[in-house]
Amino acid sequence: MGQLVAAAFAALAFWPQAGVLGQDLYYANSVDLDPAAGATLDPLCGHRTYDTHSGVDVTMRSFREVKIGVPVFSVSDGKIAEVQDGMFDFRFGPTVSTFDNHLIVEAPDGRFFVYGHLRHGLPWKRGQSVHAGQQLAWAASSGNSSWPHLHLTELVDGAPRDPFAGPCRAGPSDFASQPQPFRDAPYVRNLVVSPRLFKGQAQLPWDEAVRTGTFVRGTRDVWLRLELGEYAGGAERVQLVRPDGSLAVDDATPAKTVDGIGQGHGQAAFDVHERVQFGVAGTWRLRYVLDGKTLADAPLRVVTRTAQVRNRPPNPVTVSMVVTNGIAQCVVATPLAARDPDFDVVRYRYRWRAGTKVLRTVTSAALSDVLPLPASGTVRCEVTPSDGRLSAPTVSATSA
């Protein structure tokens, strides 16, 4: 497809999966741009894909997010061209399952968009109209899926096209403002602290682990799961720092075990065990250092009695709003390594208002939500973080 034809297409206002790329979402695979058998190429001239892959895969962290819910939105106006439903939502690892839950939307400009590996219970019928920014479904891991993710295929004249532009994908981006697909340095995607060994469904992708941010004074087992992005190895340290700043643990050779089945391309999750003498009550620090750079520095609370161990609400967040081509995105900013002082999985209630009228309310595991703006007036997005029991303060942003 030439640049003149591409320029005639309506620009995509957002990536159609709730969340933020490089934070709670991870860019795993592009369209394979190299037609040669056995060869791969992504838009940035790397190999973040696999041979003959026909779309863009963006993963979520775990099945915990699938169960809470991660919305999938239509990137275009159009009509439902195909619906397939009724498949199991929690596939992972090697699978022989052929059929997934998916939707295909035909846009007015002739493109088709395939939204794959969705959660079952799709409320659509062929021929129904949809609008850009409208929620279509929930993300999952149905069909031939090795990890919870959204697969998006953009079809032009029946051929897959990668919406992300780059040195090895000529022409303009199909996005009005192309999201940064991935980071160029390692980072901690998530941190889990537990008093118990991660095993069985406590591991990824299920992540039913017992979490804590509080230990009773004494010698304790601390299990740490490091979930990393753009990881390629290096010199690692795990440190436990006492309230006075002195080091209780400085492990320069942490023994790591792989947690779950990774997706490659820099995604990794490791379990580390430390036996710690918590000799003094107060706020300790847990640090993970890679090649001399501190990637996580999270507080741990040490108390004197078991009765003092209690659940705490998530840490406060800030919210901003971005408007592109009449579509508003409400984006949550929070530290990834410590969204919650007890390392609980956080969900967010998004409530959109125009004046006193509520336009949309949804509870999601994702760090963003999307809404098509009404023809006039300002819109406010209110966000309330929760661990499922306690909530942090509600914060908001407006469209003007």
Secondary structure, DSSP 8 states (H G I E B T S, - for coil): --HHHHHTS--B-S-SBSS-BTTTBEEEE------STT----TTSS--S-TT--SEEEE-S-HHHHHH--EEE-SS-EEEEEEE----SB--SS-------EEEEE-TTS-EEEEESB-S-----TT-EE-TT-EEEEBBB-SS-SSSEEEEEEEETTEEE-SS-BTTB-S--SBSS----S-SS-EEEEEEEESS---GGGSTTT------SEEESEEEEEEEEEEEES-----EEEEEE-TTS-EEEEESS--EEE-S---BTTBEEEEEEEEEEE-S-EEEEEEEEETTEEEEEEEEEEESSGGG---------EEEEEEETTEEEEEEE--STTSSTT----EEEEEEEETTEEEEEEEESSSEEEEE--SSS--EEEEEEE-SS-B---EEEE--
